[in-house]
Amino acid sequence: MDSEDMDPEGTDTEVMDPEGTDAEAVRARYAGAAQAFMELAGQVPHQAWSRPALGEWDVRALTGHTSRALTTVETYLGTPAAGARVPGPVEYFLAVRGATSPAAIAQRGRETGEALGEDPAAAVRELVQRVTALVRNTQDDALVVTPAGVMTLIDYLPTRTFELAVHTLDLARALGLPPPAALAPAVAASLELAGAIGSRLPSAGDLLLLLTGRTGLPENLSVL
């Protein structure tokens, strides 16, 4: 469904996401981030899949973990809706924050990476094509059943865009390659989402100091 639906009186009404951005833009950022991930995965040399990437993960495991930003959309859309409603992406991240142990996340990444098979880039390409087509053909208000609760698709997609943006940047760093240009809108939106999440945490002040270059960041790295 496009960003405009018909209201009961037959006039156009714009569907908005929680941050005040139209649904069409939410979809475009997700598709762009998925495209960027696919593009970067296609540039991984055969011998580089076992290269160290992020923490315990090699490039294959990081790619596998990142691919879950696609597979979860497919899986959660296919799950019968039941449970508490989650109003938006900020509440989603606050609900799942710290809910899964780092060891479990690391193991799941390795398992998902192995499941990509002998040609991970081809597996990612097929997955991106399949899931982005599914999203294009699914209504904004379709329900997805997430670990935090039930959400609409248009509210859930920003959380997947966030994951794609962050981990595609991780993958680019591991490979020593520039992030694909298609990732830029997702990065911008993810910065806004990160700020909204951070503002709700007890550490909000410390995070603001980090962003303004006060401590813990490379020299001259600041939003100011």
N, C-alpha and C positions, 0 to 999 in steps of 0.2 A: 504494500500500500504506500502511496506517496504521502507527503507531509500534509496534504489537505484531504479531509473527509467531508462528507455531507452531513450537516446537522439535521435534526428531525424536520425543520422547516424547509430544508432543501437548499440552504445557503452554505457557502464554503466556510469552514472554520479550521484554523491552523492548529495542528497537534504540536504541543511544545514539550520538551524534555524538562527535567527539574531545574536545569541551569538557565532556562529561558531561551534555548536554542531549538530551532525547528527540527522535526524528526528527520527530514531529508538530510540535514547536515550531520546528524548523528549517524545515519546510515552511511553517508559518504566517507566519514572519518574511519568507520570500521572497515569499509571496503578498501580504502586507501592504505590503512595499516596492514591489512591482510595481503594486499598486493606487494607492499614493501617487504614484508616477511618472506613471501614467496620469491621475490626477486633476489633477496640476499641469500636465501637457502640455495638458490640456483647457482650462486657464485662460490660455494664451498668446494675447494679442491678435494678430490677423492681421499687423499692422505690426511686431510685436515679434520675429518669427523672425530678423530680421537684426540685432537688437540685440547689442552686445558682451556676452559672457557669462563666459568663462574663458580666459585666455591668448589664443591665436590664434582661439579658437572663438567664433562667434556663438551665439545661442540654438538655432538649427536644428542646428548641428554638435554642440553639447553634448548636445542631445536625441538625435541620431544615435548619438553615442558611448555614451550611457547605455543606449540600446536594445540594445546588444550584450550587456548582462547578461541579456537574454532570448534573442537569436538564437543566442548561443554554446551555450546549453543545448540548444536544438533541433538545432543542427548537430552538436555533439559527441556527442549521444545517437545520432545516425544514422551515426557513423563506426565502422567495425569496430575493435574493441579490439586494440591491439598496443603493446608498449613497456613501459617501467618503470612500476611502480606508485608512486603518490604517496600517502602515508599520511593526509594531512589538509590542511585549508586553510592552516595556518601554513606547512607545507612547500611548498605550491603557491606562495604569495606569495614565499617566499624563493627559489624556483627561477626565477620569472619576473621577479624584481626587476632592472630595468635591462637586460632582454633585448631590448627593442624601443626604438629611438631615439625621443626626443620628437617629432622631425619626422615620423617614420612614423606615430606615434599621432595627431598632429594632422591629417595628411592623411587617415588612415582615418576619423577623426571627421567631417571635411568630406564625404567620399564617402558615408558612411552617412547623414548628415543629408540630403544631396541625394536619396538613394534613398527617403526618406520621402515624396517626392512633393509634390503641391499642397496636401494636407491632412495635415500631419504628425501632428496630434492624432488624427485618425481612424486613421492608420497605426499609431500607438502603441497605440491602443485595441484594434485587431484583433490586434496582436502579443501584447499582454498576455493577452487572452482565449485565444488559441491556445496560448501556451506554458504558462500556468498550468494549462490543461486537460491538456496533455501531462504536466506534472509530477505532477498529481493521479493520473494513470492509469499512472504508471511506478513500478516497485518501487524501494525504497531502495537496493538493491545493484546496480541497473543500472549498466553501465559507461559512462563518458564519456571521450573521448580529448582531453585538454587539451594546450596547448603545453608543460606541465611533465611530462606523462605521463598514465597511465591512473588514473582515480579512480572511486569510486562516486558515484552521483548525490547521496546524502545528505552526502558529504564535499565535493562541489563546490558545492552550493547556497550555503553560507555565503560563498564568495568572490563569488558573484553578488549576494547580499544586500548585501555590503559595497559593491560597485560601485554598486548602486542607491541605497543610503543616502547615500554621499558625493556622488554626482552629482545626486541629487534635491535635496540641500541646496544644491549649487552652483546648480542651476536656480532654486530659490526665491530665493536671494540675487540672482541676475541679474534676476529679475522683480520684486523687492521685495515678495515674498509670504511669508506664514508657511508653514513646511513642513506638509504634511498630517498630521493626527494619526495616521494609519495607519502613518507612518514610524517612530514612536517605538520600538517593539520592535526594529526593524532597526538603529536608531542605537545602542541599548544593546548589542546583540550585537556590532556592528561596533567599538565602543569596546573590548570585551573582546578581540576578535580583533586589533585594532591593538596592544593592549598585549602580547599573546602574540608577535606578530611583532617588535615593538620590543625585547622582552627578549632576542631572539636576535641582535640587531645590535650591532656594535661601539659604536654611538652610544647604547646603552641608557641610560646615565647622563644624557646630555644630554637625551634625550627625557623622562626622569623629571623633570628640572629644569624643562623647558618646561611639563609638565602641572601642576607645583606652583607655577607663576607666577614662577619665578625670573628668566627672561629671555626676550625675544622675543615675549611675548604682550601683548595689551591689558591695561591696568591692572585689577587685581582678578580677572582670569580665571585660575582655578586649580581643581583638583579638591579642594582643601582649604578 
